[in-house]
Amino acid sequence: MAYPTQSSVGYSVTTSSPNPDKSSPQPEKSPTPAPILSAPPRFPPPNLQHNPIASPSIRTPNILSPANGVNSRSPIPHLSTPPGPPVFTSPVRPAAVPFRTSPATPQPVAFSSVSSLPTSSSSHISNGSAELRHQVPDVIGETTPYGESSCVLLSARKVLKQKKQANIPSLGFGALVSLGREVSPGPQIIQRDPHRCHNCGAYANIYCKILLGSGQWQCVVCQNLNGSEGEYVASSKEELHNFLELSSPVVDYVQTGKNRPGYVPVSDSRMSAPIILVIDECLDEPHLQHLQSSLHAFVESIPPTARIGIILYGRTVSVYDFSEDSVASADVLSGDKSPTQESLKALLYGGGVYLSPMHASKQVAHDIFSSLRPYKLGIPEASRDRCLGTAVEVALSIIQGPTAEVSRGAVKRAGNSRIIVCAGGPNTYGPGSVPHSFSHPNYPHMEKTAMKWMELLGREAHRHNTVIDILCAGTCPVRVPVLQPLAKTSGGVLVLHDDFGEAFGVNLQRASTRTAGSHGLLEIRCSDDILITQVVGPGEEAHLDTHETFKNDSSLSIQMLSVEETQSFALSMENKGDINSDHVFFQFAIQYSNVYQADISRVVTVRLPTVDNVSAYLESVQDEVVAVLIAKRTLLRAKNNSDAINMQMTIDERVKDIALKFGSQVPKSKLCRFPKELSALSEILFHLRRGPLLGSIIGHEDERSVLRCLFLNASFELSLRMVAPHCLMHREGGTFEELPAHDLAMQSDKAVVLDHGTDVFIWLGAELAADEARSAAALAACRTLAEELTESRFPAPRILAFKEGSSQARYFVSRLIPAHKDPPYEQEARFPQLRSLTTEQRTKLKSSFLFFDDPSFCEWMRSLRVVPPEPS
């Protein structure tokens, strides 16, 4: 896998908004609403570049210093970005079912307390020179463990000193960064400006050396000596622990109140940014009934202070007026062109109320949804006219309002507004549309034009702090490549559903209530020995005018499309050369505005020891983090089915190379043994190779694309589940036992829950299903567990239940490793629960399996001439 490690070619991006067409008619009042429609969308392609097709290399811009001129920065990584999946808070049933074991979590990184420098004459430390580094011993106090809910996960807890060993690409080194997520216990909160290095911009932190007499502190990134305006003057090291940034590796700097420009007081504890539903009215009756149920439930779920708007689209755009409480009334605009300024003025300056708080308009919203009618023209779903692009333009205009977003002389800052599109088919009418049929002679050109128009509209929405989520449902193809850029560039997400039923309704609620910050800027600084070579995640290169600069700032700066709990950035790193120091440092900082109108700067600082010993390094590797990083780098290149097949071969070569470089040679054989320290990694990579992300489980390219793009932005937990399913077997008494995801779990008298990220399967054995009472109890317990495991997951997964032998059971079986093909001794070693079965039960289990060609994990490893590692 090639990563740009030399200085790469920079690029500039011009963002422009779609030009509204001047010829749309004035809005007309219509007493009846239009019908609705929905369609399955797809996630934007994953490349942290703006263009989902091209993926240019990015150079960190040179920084200008008035005093020192221009300093060129170190080579910058290749940014690859997919769409940004949002964060969620979802209503789920309480009462969890206890289970015996919990999913493994990466082990925490240890942090040491602040080091202090003895007071010395300024001659030894003038200019922050390297002399200070050598003359002052590093004082290390008690270590502070990094909690399990850490927002930074590194692939190893140690770093190899030798460049040749550290930069072996088959294993690699990197980090998963999710700075927008909740941290437990919560980070230390500081309500003042941070102390930052005048040279490189790094923040003062727990690892800085302090001169007690003068209060000067040494930057861990560039070793520059900085003043603290006397704040850090102390008589002892213990006194420094009163400063939260010097005693904790994770801190939040919070600014609220009138001291912040543009601050507007809020009466509610959380800003109620508006939510506009943009609903397809071209639905057949069965789909419409499901959609109406989901919409009614949505209205009941959102808080009373939330402001809501409702727009329907077909050939026209109907904007519903909440001032009419006795009838569903809408203003209608033409959908064939972008709305003109005149028509928008007539709409916005008229007497209609298009955004209304829920407590004042709940009944009106229910009446509007009840008035929706199915499509009656008898035209096939794919051939119906839908002006989705025009409808989103109108929704964006309503959110912006009639004036320049200024109130009482202060700029309004209401956090991220949301437009949620409920689509049942493609955009085939008006701007951003494509022909009804793929056989149209000019279809490729028109699709490309539509994609560009949607991308510009998404960027315009992002410029106005508006996130566009597209929730599609039904069986009509929605032309995912066209809708993808709209969701991606606005910071939203595109999700496909089978229908407008339960899963769609839950996602509608979670999309509207998940926390989202705005104006996010992520800065990453590392010791000089470390180079970031690639970034995968929901962001793009930050331009110089968007953030503060320092004279020798070599940080990587990423403009985040939105700040969500469930998103993450995957960083790949390399050693620039051999490392001579005992430690390397990493600092991750995010600046954003949250929903409470506060400006937050979260800073996480990590120190890792360096080692020469490869075995010690392998012991520190976190298999699951490495596996997710490898999977994201791999999926980034799997843009279609052909690429996915090639990436399966890449996984094979990667496993062989890891065994060759880090494993051992089997005596008197040409076989290599996979390193025992990485035993979990090899099995996770096998799941990746044959699962839905790279394998043949998912047939339709739109579904694969959506899944891929969701994965590239997903948090560590969701990413891991999407790669390697989590298997839990129901036991008598309502407990659950965690087992390897092998087909040996399919025991006829048991129920099994398989969590595969975007799908959760409940499998009931035939013997259990025959006992009605036991079957009902087991199914209820499994469903409760499934809801608990996924209660805060966005998108909400499908929860599917079926019995052994049913046609649907194949979806479950195909995601399990076919371990029944292995000899009994290997089965017992990797699936110890088998030892509890009687001979009769084992014979019955063995006879229940059908023969197929898929290799087991052990067979796959041996086909690569690699001996499988012993199970951990």
Residue pairs with C-beta under 8 A, 6 or more apart in sequence:
1 169
1 633
1 637
1 650
3 77
3 78
3 169
3 533
3 534
3 572
3 574
4 57
4 75
4 77
4 78
4 533
4 534
5 75
5 531
5 533
5 574
6 75
7 59
7 75
7 76
8 57
8 58
8 59
8 75
8 76
8 78
9 56
9 57
9 59
10 57
10 58
10 59
10 61
11 56
11 57
11 58
13 50
13 540
13 541
15 456
15 459
15 463
16 456
16 459
17 456
17 457
17 459
17 460
17 463
18 338
18 393
18 431
18 432
18 453
18 456
18 457
18 460
19 338
20 338
20 339
20 340
20 341
20 344
20 393
21 337
21 338
21 339
21 340
21 431
22 340
22 341
23 337
23 340
24 333
24 334
24 336
24 337
24 338
24 339
24 340
24 343
25 333
25 334
25 343
26 342
26 343
26 346
27 319
27 331
27 332
27 333
27 343
27 346
27 347
27 350
28 331
28 332
29 329
29 330
29 331
29 332
30 318
30 329
30 330
30 331
30 332
31 327
31 328
31 329
32 328
32 330
32 371
33 281
33 312
33 318
33 320
33 328
33 330
33 368
33 371
33 372
33 373
34 281
34 312
34 313
34 314
34 316
34 318
34 330
34 372
35 281
35 282
35 283
35 288
35 312
35 314
35 372
35 373
35 374
35 375
36 279
36 280
36 281
36 282
36 283
36 288
36 291
36 312
36 372
36 422
36 424
37 279
37 280
37 281
37 282
37 283
37 287
37 313
37 314
37 375
37 384
37 386
37 423
37 424
37 425
38 280
38 283
38 287
38 291
38 422
38 423
38 424
38 425
38 471
38 472
38 473
38 474
38 500
38 504
39 280
39 423
39 424
39 425
39 426
39 472
39 473
39 474
39 476
39 477
39 478
40 423
40 472
40 473
40 474
40 476
40 477
40 478
40 480
40 496
40 497
40 702
41 423
41 470
41 471
41 472
41 478
41 480
41 483
41 484
41 487
41 494
41 495
41 496
41 706
42 478
42 480
42 481
42 483
42 484
42 494
42 496
42 702
42 703
42 705
42 706
42 709
43 82
43 83
43 85
43 480
43 484
43 487
43 488
43 493
43 494
43 495
43 705
43 706
43 707
43 708
43 709
43 710
44 52
44 82
44 83
44 484
44 485
44 487
44 488
44 489
44 494
44 709
45 52
45 53
45 82
45 484
45 488
45 639
45 705
45 708
45 709
46 52
46 80
46 81
46 82
46 83
46 536
46 635
46 636
46 708
46 709
46 711
46 712
46 713
47 54
47 55
47 80
47 81
47 82
47 636
48 55
48 79
48 80
48 81
48 82
48 535
48 536
48 537
48 538
48 539
48 540
48 558
49 55
49 56
49 58
49 79
49 80
49 81
49 540
50 455
50 489
50 540
52 484
52 485
52 488
55 78
55 80
57 76
57 78
58 76
58 77
58 78
58 79
58 541
59 73
59 75
59 76
60 73
60 74
60 75
60 76
60 554
60 555
60 556
60 557
61 73
61 543
61 544
62 70
62 71
62 72
62 73
63 70
63 71
63 73
63 544
63 549
63 550
63 551
63 552
63 553
64 70
64 549
65 71
65 550
65 551
65 552
67 551
68 551
71 551
71 552
73 553
73 554
74 531
74 554
75 531
76 532
76 556
77 531
77 532
77 533
77 534
77 535
77 556
77 571
77 572
78 533
78 534
78 535
79 534
79 535
79 539
79 540
79 541
79 558
80 534
80 535
80 536
80 636
80 712
81 535
81 536
81 537
81 538
81 539
81 540
81 712
81 713
82 488
82 536
82 537
82 538
82 708
82 709
82 710
82 712
82 713
83 484
83 487
83 488
83 492
83 493
83 494
83 538
83 561
83 709
83 710
83 713
84 488
84 491
84 492
84 493
84 537
84 538
84 539
84 560
84 561
84 562
84 564
84 567
84 713
85 493
85 538
85 564
85 566
85 567
85 710
85 713
85 714
85 794
85 795
86 467
86 469
86 491
86 492
86 493
86 511
86 514
86 516
86 562
86 564
86 566
86 567
86 794
87 180
87 181
87 514
87 515
87 516
87 564
87 565
87 566
87 567
87 794
88 510
88 511
88 513
88 514
88 565
88 566
88 792
88 793
88 794
88 796
89 510
89 513
89 514
89 515
89 792
90 506
90 509
90 510
90 513
90 791
90 792
90 793
90 794
90 796
91 301
91 506
91 509
92 787
92 788
92 790
92 791
92 792
93 784
93 787
93 788
93 791
95 784
95 788
96 784
96 785
96 788
97 734
97 735
97 736
97 781
97 782
97 784
97 785
97 788
98 734
98 735
98 736
99 728
99 735
99 736
99 737
99 738
99 785
100 731
100 735
100 736
100 737
100 738
101 737
101 738
102 738
103 717
103 720
103 726
103 738
104 624
104 680
105 148
106 153
106 622
106 624
106 625
106 716
107 157
107 622
108 145
108 146
108 147
108 148
108 150
109 145
109 146
109 150
109 154
109 157
109 606
109 608
110 143
110 144
110 145
110 146
110 157
111 143
111 144
111 145
111 146
111 206
111 207
111 249
111 605
111 606
111 607
112 140
112 141
112 142
112 143
112 144
112 206
112 207
112 607
113 140
113 141
113 142
113 143
113 144
113 206
113 241
113 247
114 141
114 206
114 207
114 208
114 210
114 237
114 240
114 241
114 246
114 247
115 138
115 139
115 140
115 141
115 207
115 208
115 209
115 210
116 139
116 209
116 210
116 212
116 237
116 240
117 125
117 132
117 136
117 209
117 210
117 211
117 212
117 218
118 136
118 211
118 212
119 211
119 212
119 213
119 214
120 135
120 136
120 211
122 214
124 131
124 132
124 135
125 131
125 132
125 211
125 216
125 225
127 225
128 199
128 218
128 219
128 223
128 224
128 225
128 226
130 223
132 209
132 218
132 223
132 225
133 218
133 223
136 209
138 209
138 582
139 237
141 237
144 206
144 248
144 249
146 152
146 249
146 606
147 183
147 184
147 185
148 184
149 181
149 182
149 183
149 184
150 183
150 250
151 177
151 178
151 179
151 180
151 181
151 183
151 250
151 588
151 602
151 604
152 175
152 176
152 177
152 178
152 179
152 586
152 588
152 604
152 606
153 175
153 176
153 622
153 625
153 716
154 173
154 174
154 175
154 586
154 606
154 608
154 622
154 625
155 172
155 173
155 174
155 175
155 621
155 622
155 625
155 626
155 629
156 173
156 608
156 617
156 620
156 621
156 622
156 626
157 608
157 620
157 622
158 608
158 609
158 610
158 611
158 616
158 617
158 620
159 166
159 173
159 530
159 575
159 579
159 584
159 608
159 609
159 610
159 611
159 617
160 166
160 575
160 579
160 610
160 611
160 612
160 614
160 617
161 578
161 579
161 580
161 610
161 611
161 612
162 575
162 578
162 612
163 574
163 575
163 576
163 577
163 578
163 579
165 614
165 617
166 173
166 574
166 575
167 574
167 575
168 657
168 661
168 662
170 653
170 654
170 657
170 658
170 661
171 621
171 626
171 658
171 661
171 662
171 678
172 572
172 626
172 629
172 630
172 633
173 572
173 573
173 574
174 570
174 571
174 572
174 573
174 629
175 570
175 571
175 573
175 586
175 588
176 568
176 569
176 570
176 571
176 625
176 628
176 629
176 716
176 719
177 522
177 524
177 537
177 568
177 569
177 571
177 588
178 565
178 566
178 567
178 568
178 569
178 715
178 716
179 522
179 588
179 589
179 590
179 602
179 604
180 517
180 520
180 560
180 563
180 564
180 565
180 567
180 590
180 592
181 565
181 566
181 715
182 565
183 250
187 248
187 250
187 251
187 252
187 602
188 244
188 245
188 247
188 248
188 250
188 251
188 252
189 244
189 251
189 252
189 254
190 244
190 245
190 251
190 252
190 253
190 254
191 253
191 254
191 255
191 256
192 253
193 253
194 203
194 204
194 245
194 253
194 601
194 603
195 203
195 204
195 217
195 226
195 228
195 231
195 232
195 245
196 202
196 203
196 204
196 226
196 550
197 203
197 204
197 219
197 221
197 222
197 224
197 226
197 550
198 224
198 226
198 550
198 551
199 219
199 222
199 224
199 226
199 550
199 551
199 552
200 219
200 221
200 222
200 224
200 525
200 550
200 552
200 553
200 554
200 555
201 523
201 525
201 548
201 549
201 550
201 553
201 555
202 219
202 220
202 221
202 222
202 525
202 555
202 587
203 245
203 587
203 589
203 603
203 605
204 217
204 226
204 228
204 232
204 245
204 246
205 220
205 245
205 246
205 249
205 587
205 603
205 605
206 245
206 246
206 247
206 248
206 249
206 605
207 220
207 585
207 605
207 607
208 217
208 218
208 219
208 220
208 246
209 217
209 218
210 216
210 217
210 218
210 232
210 234
210 237
210 240
210 246
211 217
211 225
212 232
212 233
212 234
212 235
212 236
212 237
212 240
213 233
214 227
214 233
215 227
215 228
215 229
215 230
215 231
215 232
215 233
215 234
216 225
216 226
216 227
216 228
216 232
217 225
217 226
217 228
217 232
218 224
218 225
218 226
219 225
219 226
220 527
220 585
220 587
220 605
220 607
221 525
221 526
221 527
221 528
221 585
221 587
222 528
222 552
231 243
232 240
232 243
232 246
234 240
240 246
240 247
241 247
244 251
245 251
245 603
249 604
249 605
249 606
250 602
250 603
250 604
251 602
251 603
252 600
252 601
252 602
252 603
253 600
253 601
253 602
253 603
254 598
254 599
254 600
255 598
255 599
256 263
256 596
256 597
256 598
256 599
257 263
260 599
262 410
262 411
262 413
263 410
263 413
263 597
264 407
264 408
264 410
264 411
264 412
264 413
264 597
266 596
266 597
268 305
269 596
270 595
270 596
271 413
271 414
271 415
271 595
271 596
271 597
272 303
272 305
272 306
272 307
272 357
272 414
273 307
273 414
273 415
273 416
273 417
273 418
273 595
274 307
274 308
274 309
274 355
274 399
274 414
274 417
274 418
275 302
275 306
275 307
275 308
275 309
275 417
275 418
275 419
275 420
275 512
276 308
276 309
276 310
276 311
276 355
276 395
276 398
276 399
276 417
276 418
276 419
276 420
277 295
277 298
277 308
277 309
277 310
277 311
277 420
277 422
278 311
278 312
278 313
278 388
278 391
278 392
278 395
278 419
278 420
278 421
278 422
279 291
279 295
279 310
279 311
279 312
279 313
279 372
279 421
279 422
280 312
280 313
280 314
280 386
280 388
280 421
280 422
280 423
280 424
280 425
281 312
281 313
281 314
281 318
281 372
281 375
282 314
282 375
282 381
282 384
282 385
282 386
282 424
282 425
283 291
283 374
283 375
283 424
283 474
283 500
284 374
284 375
284 381
285 374
287 424
287 473
287 474
287 499
287 500
288 372
288 373
288 374
288 500
290 473
290 499
290 500
290 501
290 504
291 372
291 422
291 473
291 500
291 504
292 369
292 370
292 372
293 500
293 501
293 505
294 500
294 501
294 504
294 505
294 508
295 369
295 422
295 508
296 366
296 369
296 370
297 505
297 509
298 505
298 508
298 509
298 512
299 308
299 358
299 362
299 365
299 366
299 369
300 362
301 509
301 513
302 308
302 358
302 509
302 512
302 513
303 358
303 513
304 357
304 358
304 359
304 362
305 357
305 358
305 359
306 357
306 358
306 512
307 355
307 356
307 357
307 358
308 355
308 356
308 357
308 358
308 361
308 365
309 319
309 320
309 354
309 355
309 356
309 395
309 398
309 399
310 319
310 320
310 365
310 368
311 317
311 318
311 319
311 320
311 391
311 394
311 395
311 398
312 318
312 320
312 330
312 372
312 391
313 335
313 386
313 387
313 388
313 390
313 391
314 335
314 384
314 385
314 386
314 387
315 335
315 336
315 385
315 387
315 429
316 332
316 333
316 334
316 335
316 387
317 332
317 333
317 334
317 335
317 339
317 387
317 390
317 391
317 394
318 330
318 331
318 332
319 330
319 331
319 332
319 333
319 347
319 352
319 354
319 394
319 398
320 328
320 329
320 330
320 354
320 368
321 329
321 330
321 331
321 352
321 353
321 354
322 353
322 354
322 355
322 356
322 360
322 361
322 364
322 365
323 351
323 352
323 353
324 364
325 363
325 364
327 367
328 364
328 367
328 368
328 371
331 347
331 350
331 352
333 339
333 343
333 347
333 390
333 394
334 390
335 385
335 387
335 390
335 391
335 429
335 430
336 387
336 390
336 429
336 430
337 390
337 430
337 431
338 389
338 390
338 393
338 430
338 431
339 347
339 390
339 393
339 394
339 397
344 394
344 397
345 402
347 354
347 394
347 397
347 398
348 397
348 398
348 401
348 402
349 402
354 398
355 398
355 399
356 364
358 365
375 384
377 384
381 424
381 425
381 474
381 475
381 476
382 425
382 426
382 428
382 436
382 437
382 476
382 477
383 428
383 436
383 437
384 425
384 428
385 428
385 429
386 423
386 425
386 426
386 427
386 428
386 429
386 433
387 427
387 429
387 430
387 433
388 421
388 423
388 427
388 432
388 483
389 427
389 430
389 431
389 432
389 433
389 453
389 454
389 457
390 430
390 431
391 421
392 419
392 421
392 457
392 461
392 468
392 486
393 431
393 457
395 419
396 419
396 457
396 460
396 461
396 464
396 466
399 417
399 419
399 464
399 466
400 464
405 411
405 412
406 412
413 593
413 597
414 465
415 465
415 516
415 517
415 518
415 593
415 594
415 595
415 597
416 465
416 466
416 467
416 491
416 516
416 517
416 518
416 562
416 595
417 464
417 465
417 466
417 467
418 466
418 467
418 468
418 469
418 492
418 511
418 512
418 516
419 461
419 466
419 467
419 468
419 469
420 468
420 469
420 471
420 508
420 511
420 512
421 468
421 469
421 470
421 471
422 471
422 473
422 500
422 508
423 470
423 471
423 472
423 473
423 478
423 483
424 472
424 473
424 474
424 476
424 478
424 500
425 474
425 476
425 477
425 478
426 434
426 476
426 477
426 478
426 479
426 482
426 483
427 433
427 434
427 450
427 479
427 482
427 483
428 434
428 435
428 436
431 453
432 450
432 453
432 454
432 457
432 482
432 486
433 450
434 443
434 446
434 447
434 450
434 479
434 482
435 442
435 443
435 446
437 443
440 446
447 479
447 481
447 482
450 482
451 481
451 482
451 484
451 485
452 485
454 482
454 483
454 484
454 485
454 486
455 485
455 486
455 488
455 489
457 486
458 468
458 485
458 486
458 487
458 488
458 489
458 490
458 492
459 489
459 490
461 467
461 468
461 489
461 490
462 489
462 490
462 491
462 561
465 518
465 519
466 490
467 490
467 491
467 492
467 516
467 562
468 486
468 487
468 490
468 492
469 487
469 492
469 493
469 494
469 495
469 511
470 483
470 486
470 487
470 492
470 493
470 494
470 495
471 495
471 497
471 504
471 507
471 508
471 511
472 478
472 483
472 494
472 495
472 496
472 497
473 496
473 497
473 498
473 499
473 500
473 504
474 497
474 499
474 500
477 702
478 496
478 702
480 494
480 496
480 702
480 705
480 706
481 705
483 494
484 494
484 705
484 709
486 492
487 493
487 494
488 494
488 561
488 709
489 561
490 561
491 516
491 538
491 560
491 561
491 562
492 562
493 511
493 710
493 794
493 795
494 706
494 709
495 507
495 706
495 710
495 795
496 702
496 703
496 706
497 503
497 504
497 507
498 798
503 796
503 797
503 798
503 799
506 796
507 794
507 795
507 796
510 794
510 795
510 796
511 794
514 564
514 565
514 566
514 794
515 564
515 565
515 594
515 595
516 562
516 563
516 564
516 595
517 562
517 563
517 564
517 592
517 593
517 594
517 595
517 600
518 562
518 563
518 592
518 593
519 591
519 592
519 593
520 539
520 559
520 560
520 561
520 562
520 563
520 590
520 591
520 592
521 542
521 546
521 547
521 557
521 558
521 559
521 560
521 590
521 591
521 592
522 539
522 557
522 558
522 560
522 569
522 588
522 589
522 590
523 547
523 555
523 556
523 557
523 558
523 588
523 589
523 590
523 591
524 532
524 555
524 556
524 558
524 571
524 586
524 587
524 588
524 589
525 554
525 555
525 556
525 586
525 587
525 589
526 532
526 573
526 584
526 585
526 586
526 587
527 581
527 584
527 585
527 586
528 576
529 575
529 576
529 577
529 579
529 581
529 584
530 573
530 574
530 575
530 576
530 584
530 586
531 573
531 574
531 575
531 576
532 556
532 571
532 572
532 573
533 572
533 573
533 574
534 571
534 572
534 633
535 556
535 558
535 569
535 570
535 571
535 572
536 569
536 570
536 632
536 633
536 636
536 712
537 558
537 567
537 568
537 569
537 570
537 712
537 713
538 560
538 561
538 562
538 564
538 567
538 569
538 713
539 558
539 559
539 560
539 561
539 569
540 558
540 559
540 561
541 557
541 558
541 559
542 557
542 558
542 559
543 559
546 557
546 559
547 557
547 591
558 569
560 590
560 592
563 590
563 592
563 594
565 715
566 714
566 715
566 718
566 793
566 794
567 713
567 714
567 715
568 713
568 714
568 715
568 716
568 719
570 628
570 629
570 632
570 633
570 712
572 629
572 633
579 610
581 610
582 609
582 610
583 607
583 608
583 609
583 610
584 607
584 608
584 610
585 605
585 606
585 607
586 605
586 606
586 607
586 608
587 603
587 604
587 605
587 606
588 603
588 604
588 605
588 606
589 601
589 602
589 603
589 604
590 600
590 601
590 602
591 599
591 600
591 601
592 599
592 600
593 599
593 600
594 600
611 617
611 620
614 662
615 677
618 662
618 675
618 677
618 678
619 677
621 677
621 678
621 681
623 678
623 679
623 680
623 681
623 684
624 680
624 684
624 716
624 720
625 716
626 678
626 681
627 680
627 681
627 684
627 685
627 688
627 720
627 723
627 724
628 716
628 719
628 720
628 723
630 654
630 685
630 688
631 688
631 693
631 711
631 719
631 723
632 711
632 712
632 719
634 647
634 650
634 651
634 688
634 694
635 647
635 693
635 694
635 708
635 711
635 712
636 712
637 643
637 646
637 647
637 650
638 644
638 646
638 647
638 693
638 694
638 708
640 701
641 701
641 704
644 693
644 694
644 695
644 704
647 694
648 689
648 694
648 695
651 685
651 688
651 689
651 694
652 689
652 864
654 685
655 674
655 682
655 685
655 861
655 864
655 866
656 672
656 864
656 865
656 866
658 674
658 675
658 678
658 681
658 682
659 672
659 673
659 674
659 675
659 864
659 866
659 867
660 672
662 675
662 678
663 672
663 673
663 674
663 675
663 866
664 672
664 673
664 675
665 671
665 672
665 673
666 672
666 673
666 867
670 865
671 865
671 866
671 867
672 865
672 866
672 867
673 866
673 867
673 869
674 682
674 861
674 866
674 867
674 868
674 869
675 869
676 869
676 870
676 872
678 869
679 869
679 870
679 871
679 872
680 872
682 857
682 861
682 868
682 869
683 724
683 740
683 817
683 857
684 720
684 723
684 724
686 817
686 857
686 860
686 861
687 723
687 724
687 725
687 741
687 817
688 694
688 723
688 724
689 695
689 860
690 854
691 697
691 722
691 723
691 724
691 725
691 756
691 815
692 698
692 704
692 707
692 722
692 756
692 815
693 707
693 708
693 711
693 722
693 723
697 811
697 814
697 815
698 704
698 707
707 722
707 758
710 722
710 758
710 795
711 719
711 722
711 723
714 722
714 757
718 757
718 793
719 757
721 755
721 756
721 757
722 756
722 757
722 758
723 757
724 741
725 741
725 754
725 755
725 756
725 757
725 815
725 816
726 738
726 741
726 754
726 755
726 756
726 789
727 738
727 739
727 740
727 741
727 742
727 745
727 752
727 753
727 754
727 816
728 736
728 737
728 738
728 739
728 752
728 753
728 754
728 755
728 785
729 736
729 737
729 739
729 745
729 747
729 750
729 751
729 752
729 753
729 833
730 736
730 750
730 751
730 752
730 753
730 778
730 781
730 782
731 737
734 777
734 781
736 753
736 781
736 785
737 833
739 745
739 831
739 833
740 817
740 819
740 830
740 831
741 754
741 815
741 816
741 817
742 816
742 817
742 818
742 819
742 830
742 831
743 813
743 816
743 817
743 818
743 819
743 820
743 849
744 819
744 820
744 827
744 831
744 833
744 834
744 845
745 752
745 816
745 831
745 833
746 752
746 763
746 765
746 804
746 813
746 816
746 845
746 848
747 765
747 837
747 841
747 845
748 765
748 766
748 767
748 768
748 804
748 844
748 845
748 848
749 765
749 767
749 768
750 765
750 768
751 762
751 763
751 764
751 765
751 768
751 775
751 778
751 779
751 781
751 782
752 762
752 763
753 760
753 761
753 762
753 763
753 782
753 785
753 786
753 789
754 760
754 761
754 763
754 812
754 815
754 816
755 786
755 789
755 790
755 797
756 797
756 815
757 797
758 795
758 797
758 798
759 797
759 798
759 800
759 811
760 786
760 789
760 790
760 797
760 798
760 799
760 800
761 800
761 801
761 802
761 811
761 812
761 815
762 779
762 782
762 783
762 786
762 799
762 800
762 801
762 802
763 801
763 802
763 803
763 804
763 809
763 812
764 775
764 778
764 779
764 801
764 802
764 803
764 804
765 803
765 804
766 803
766 804
766 805
768 774
768 775
768 778
769 775
769 803
769 804
779 801
782 801
783 799
783 801
786 799
787 799
790 796
790 797
790 799
800 808
800 811
802 808
802 809
802 812
803 809
804 848
817 856
817 857
818 849
818 852
818 854
818 855
818 856
819 826
819 827
819 830
819 831
819 856
819 857
820 827
820 845
820 846
820 849
820 856
821 855
821 856
821 859
822 830
822 856
822 858
822 859
826 858
827 834
828 834
828 835
829 870
829 871
830 857
830 871
834 842
837 845
855 863
857 868
858 868
861 867
861 868
862 868
